[in-house]
Amino acid sequence: MENGSNTTLERIESLLKAELSLTLRLYEQSKAQKQALKENLNGKAVSEATKAIEKTLREMEAHEKNKAALLAEMQADDIEAVVGRMPYSKEKTRVRQQMKRLRDLLERMRGVVESSRSLLKKDMEYLTFSLNVMTEASAAPGYGMPDAPEQATQGRKLFDQSI
């Protein structure tokens, strides 16, 4: 049993190393995207950062399929369950440390993604506001009642979202 569990732990460790590497790359790319959004100089930097993120996400999807296959083979829902069934060993300790590093990294990445989401939302609000100013379009004529008096129409702009 010892040899079988070591082989399983080696496979799990290999998967975790790959996942950690991909997640670290995704984290760095997310930070680059956040910086591009923060500087807001041009859309090209944001677009390039987003394309890099998409490529890494595709790689992570392939990795997740491999992980799912291993979990199905082990008849477990997650890696933690598989590792928990293993007897104590140096390899098991090392795998648990990698799992902790991965969780910590994911937590840091969650913060970066939340900041980027907030920056994107502000950019969209600004863009909507700018479109309202440039077009000077009013939503009222398109949405008002056809026989309603002129005073009953709203004064909101076409793209206005209460900015």
Number of C-alpha atoms within 10 A of each C-alpha: 8 10 8 10 18 17 12 17 21 15 14 20 19 13 18 21 16 14 20 19 13 17 19 16 15 21 20 16 20 21 18 20 24 23 17 20 23 15 11 14 10 10 11 11 17 20 14 15 21 16 14 17 20 14 12 17 15 11 13 17 12 12 17 14 11 13 19 16 12 19 17 12 9 14 11 14 11 14 20 12 13 18 19 11 9 16 11 10 13 9 14 20 12 13 22 18 12 17 19 12 14 19 13 12 15 17 11 12 19 14 11 20 16 12 16 20 14 14 17 15 12 12 15 12 17 13 13 18 18 14 16 18 14 9 11 13 16 17 16 16 14 10 11 14 12 9 6 9 9 12 7 10 16 13 12 15 19 20 19 17 11 8 7
